Amino acid sequence: RLVAYYTSAVSDGTLDIGVLRSQLQALLPDYMVP
């Protein structure tokens, strides 16, 4: 089941998982960040 998706504002489309995870941890409760 799809619960979220990611789109990039940068044209190269690269994703740094560490940056994404740290931003999510700042915004979401611990149980919502894998």
Secondary structure, DSSP 8 states (H G I E B T S, - for coil): --------SSTT----HHHHHHHHHHHS-GGG--
